[in-house]
Amino acid sequence: MKNNISKRTVSFIFALVLLLSSFSVPVSVNFAADNAITASAASTKLAKVTGLKATVGVTSVALSWKKVSGASGYNICRYDTAKKRYVSVANVTNTKATVKKLHAATAYRFAVRAYKKSGKSVSYGAFSSRVAVVTRPYTVTGIKAARTENSILLSWNSQNKITGYVVYRYDTAKKKYVTAAKTKAATVTLNGLKAGTNYYFIIRAYVTVGKTNYYSSLSEKVKVQTLKTGYKISKYHKIVNGGKYTMDAVVKDAGSSEKLPFTFAYNKGSFAMKSTVDGMQARVIYNAKNKKTYMVLDQMRTYSRLSEDMMGGELNAEDFAGAFAAPVYGNIKTGTKTISGKKYYYELFKTIDSGAVVCYFSGSTIVRVDSYDSGKYESTLLIKKFTASVDESLFRIPKYYSYFNLSWLNG
């Protein structure tokens, strides 16, 4: 699995170690202000450009306008937010042009003026009224699905600079697609579905500018069938759906004999992980209610809040739960396997990120989890103790602990 406990643990320890040890601009255009676009003194010979319209794409904007009598051509300008002024991006002889190489899901402003060449001199007419546009987000791609009897988990390739995504499900009664969910993350779980039923989904991204939403084109249609009634809920699923547990384990990476001990606790979306490095105990706590993540150094009686850029991305329960939160494709393969002379019952799952997870059980107790990515072994969790109860002390930060600032880790 790409997001496994081992990799996230290394990131966590690394943070602890740190703690302890557009376009070229051919012509500059002097606009007095965005809302007060003025022409040059020589502009009286040409009329003002009118009828400016825009057709928006993902990384381009097609502009068109009315012809100005006597014009040799037209100068297209775009507002540069960094320079806080309009700059020239193209000169054309037609009354239409396409500005390319723009950013998706981004606001832009354009204006056009006519110009006339006379020998070596150039005179300009008044600028058109500005046109404000927002480029569309990319079409959602890479949609994958995991399923149970009564739920479907969808995931897709994430995009930058967008506000969120809308997931639509086809309603057979209404004979049209209706909104099933809105999410900021590139994944969503839809519950309350019927077993053994086909469902159809489409997704689009959107960006909000001001009070208006700007949408991408609709994704390709995805068909997913929930599992039929009678699907055997595995021990693995019982662990995940139980909603709470504590696990003491060690991680063993591929190609490394080093084992990293840690304790992990999960409770309805919140999680806590404790580990020790060079005698220093540290905890990472994610609070599902306020969606904040903390690092706690118990021996130093201090704590700090971790931001996304400190840990290389958003921290969530699925990242740290690793194999236990892996969404599953289809049926479960079961069997027995002998490891170090002892026979274990196992359940193998294909996961949503082209990986696989093999859970080994001794009786009804899970004792080992092997993770694979595209058939290649990645890591093993050797579970020393697993209980369905939660060690609440792992989630607590004593009031007398002092807060310390980690913002210097950002750079």
N, C-alpha and C positions, 0 to 999 in steps of 0.2 A: 504494500500500500504506500502511496506517495506521502500521505499525511499519517505517519505512524507514531507511536509513543516514543520510539527511539530517537527520531529526528527532532521532535519537539523537546525531548528531554535534553538533548545536546544544546539546543538553542537556549533553554532555560539555564543550564549550567554555564554556558558561555556568558550570559548576562551577569551571572553571579561572579564569575572570574573577573569580568571587567570592573565590577563593583569593588572587588577586593584587591586586586593587585593594581508658411509664410513666405515670405518673399524678400528678394532684394529690392531696394528702393531706388529706382533710377531718377526720380524727381521728387523733391520735397514740395508739398502743397501747403501754403500758408492759410489755414482756416482759422478764423478768429476764435471760434469755439464750435463744439459739436452742434449746438442749437442755433448757431449764427454763421452759417456758411456763406462766405462772401467771394465775389469774383475779383479778378485783377482790374486795374484801371483801364486796361485795353479791351475790356469785355463788351463794350457797348456796340461793337460791330457785329456780334453774333448773338442770336437769341438764346435764352435759357433752355436747357434740355428739359423736356417734359415727358410724362407718361412712363417713368421708370418703373419696371416691374421685375420681379425675381422669381425664379423657379428653383427650389432648394433640393439638393441631393445630399449624400452623406459627406463627401469631401469636396463638393463643388457647388457653385451657385451660377445659374444661367441668368444673365441680365439682358433686358431689351428696353428700347425707348423709341421715341418719335424722332424722325429726321429733322435736322436743323438746316434750313436753307443757307447755302454758301459755305458750309463746314467742310474742311479737308479731312477731318477725322474726329475722334472722341477720346477723351482722357478719362480712364476709370480709376477711382480712388477708393481705398479701404481704410477704415479707422483703425489705427494701431494703438491698442490699449497700453502697450509698454511705453511708447513715445508720446501718448496722449495727443495725437493729432492724426489727420488724414495723410496718407501717403499714396503716391501713384503706383499702380500695379500693372497697368497695360494701356497702350494706345492702339486703337483699332479704327478702321475706315468704315466698317459696317455699323448698323444700329442694333447690334446684339453681340454678346461675347460671353464666354464661360470662364469664370475664375476658378482655377483648380488648386489642388494641393492644400486644401483647408483641413481643419480638424473636425472630426465628427462631434455632434452634440455640443456645438459651440455657437455663441452669438456673434454676429458680424453686422457692420453697417457699411453701406456703399453709397457713393454719389458719382455722377457723371457730368462732364462739361464738354462742349464742342470746342474745337480749335480750328484756326485757319492759318495756313502757311503762306507767306508772301516774301519770296526770296529767302533770306536767312532769318527773318523775324517770324514769330509766332504770336498770334493774339488768341485770347480765350474768351468764351462766353460764360454766362453765369452757371453755377453748379445747379444741378437738379435738386429737388427735395431729396433728402436721404431716404434710403430704404433699409429697414432693419430686418434681419432674418436670423434663423437658428438652423444650423445644419442638423440633419437627422442622425440619430444613433445608428450604429451598424445593426443589420438584421441578426437576430439571435441564432446562434449555430451550436452544434455539438450537444444537442439535447439527448440526455440519457434518462432511463427510468428504472426504478427498483419497485417491487410490489409485494404486497401481502394479500390476504383475503379482502381486507376492507380499507386499504390505503395504498397510495402511489406516491413515491418520492421522485420528483423531477429535478434534474440539475442540468446546467448548460455552461458554455464558455462565458466568463464574466467580462464586463466592459468597464473602461475608465470613464470618468467625467459624466456619468449618468446619474439620474435620481433613483431609478428603480426599474422594475419589470412588472408587467401585467400578464397573468396566466389565464387563458380562456379555455373553457371546456364546452364541448358541444352538448346542447340540451336537446334531447330527442323529442321532448314534448313541445318545446317552442320552435324546434327545427332551426336553431341558430346557435352561434357561439355566445356564451355568457361569461362574465368575469367570475373566475373561480378563486383567484387570490392576487394580492399585490405584495411584492417583497423587494427589499433592498439588496438582499443576497441573491446569488445565482443558484438558488436551490429553494425548493418548497415541498412540504408534505401535505397531501390532500387526504383527509380522513373521511370516515362515514360513507364509504363507497360500498357497492354491492359485490359480493363474491362472484367470480366467474363471469364478469361483465366487461365488455369492450368499452373503453373510454378514448376520446379523441381530444387532443390538446394542441393549441398554438400559443406562441409567446411573442411579445414584443417589448423592446426596451423604450424608456422615455426619459427625457430630461425636462426639468421644470425651470423656466426662466420667467421671472416675475410671477404672475398668477396663471401662466399658460403652460400646458404640457405639450411637448413635441415628441412624436412617436416614430419609432423605426417601422420599416415594413414588417409584415407578419412573417413569422418563421414558417418553416415547413410543418405540415400536420404530422403529429405523432400519435400512433395508436398503441394503447397499452391495455392488456387484459389482466384484471385482478385474478389472484389465484382462486381456484375452485374450492367450494366448501369441502371440508374434510382434510384440508392441508394440515399436515402434522406440525404443530408448533414445537420447535426444537428447544433443547435446553439453552442454547445460545439466545434464542428469542426471549425466553423466560427471564434471562438475566437482564437483557436490554429493556424489556417492557416492565420489569419489576420496579424501575424508577429509582432505586437506591442500592448502593453496595459499597463495601470497603475491600480493597485488595492490597496485600503486601506482596511485592514481586521484585524480580531483577530483570534487566533488559540485556540481551546479548545481541550485538550487531553482527551482520555478515562480515566475515574476514577479521573479526576481533574476538579474542577470548575474554576481554575485560567485561565484567558484569557490573551494571550500575544499579544499586538497590534504591527502591523508592516505595512509597505508600500512596495509593490513589483512592479517593472517595468520590462518589457521584450521588447526587440527590436532586432529582427533578430539574435538571438543567444546570445546577451549580456543581462545581467540582473543586477539589483541593488535592494538591500533589505535594508530598514531602520527600526530600532527598538530602543526603549528607555528602559533602565534598571536603576532603582534608579536615575532617572533624567539625566542619561548620554546617549546621542544619539550616535548611531553608525550605520555605513553603511557597507555592503559587496557588492563589485562591481566585476562582472566577465566580462572581456573584450574578446569577441569572436575573435577579430582580432589577438591579441597577446597571447591569451589563458592564461592570468594571472589573479589572483584574489587578491583583495586588501581589507583591513579593514581601514575604515576612522573614526576617532573620531573628529567630527566637533567642539565640544566645546573646545577641546584641540588643534585644528588646526594641527593635525598630521595624518599620514597615514602609513601603512606598507603593504608589500606584504605577502600573506599567501601561504605557501607551502603545498604540499599534506599531509606530515606527521603531520603538525600542526592540520589539520582538519580531520584526519583519512581517507583520500582518496582523489581522484581527485574530484574537484568541477566543476560542469557543470550546464548548464541551466536546464536540466531535473530534477536534484536533487532539485533545489530550486523552479522550477515551479510546482513541485509536481503533483497535480491532473491535471493541465492544460497541462502537457506534457505527460500524461499517454497514452501509445500506446494501441489501442483498438482491442479487438477480436470481429469479426463478427458483428451482428446486434445490434442496440440500443433498449433497452426497455424504453418505455415512459409511462407516466401516470400523475396522480395528487395526491397530498398528502397535508393534512391539518396539519400545524405546528403552535401551539399557537393560534389557532382560525383562521388562514389565509391559504387559499388554494394556493398551488404552483404547477406549471408544472415542472416535473422532467425528466431527461434523465439518465439512468443507463448504465454504461459501464463495461464490464469485461476487466481487464487489463492483461498485459503480465506477471506480477509477481504473478499470482494467487490471485489478489485482485479485488476490484471493486470500482468504483467511482460513486457517485450519485450527479448530478448537478441540483440545484433548480433555477427556473427562476420566476421573477416577471415581466410579460410582456416579453420584450426582454432582460432584464437585469439579469445577473446572481447574485444571492444573497447569496448562500450557497453551500458548497461542503462537502459531507461526504465521508470519506475514510474507506475502509474495507480491511482486510487481511484474506483470507481463510474464509470469512463469519463473521469474528469478527470485530466489530467496533473499529476503531483506533483513528480518530480525525475528527474535524469539522472546516471548514473555514467559519467564519461569515463575509461576505463581506459588508462593509459599503459603499464603493464607487467603481465603476468599470467604466473605460473609455477606449475607443479604442485608445486614444492618449497617448503619452509617456511624462512623466515628465523628461525632459532632465537633469534637475539640479541634479537628483539622481545619474547620471552617471559621474558627473564632480568632479575632485579633484582640488581645487584652487592651483595655482602655489605657493602661499606664504605658503602653508601648509608644515611643516617639516616632514622628513622621520624618522621613528624610527624602530630599528631592533628587530624582534620577534624571532630570532633564538634560544634564551635561552629557549623558550617553548618546544624545541625538546628534552630536557633532561638535 
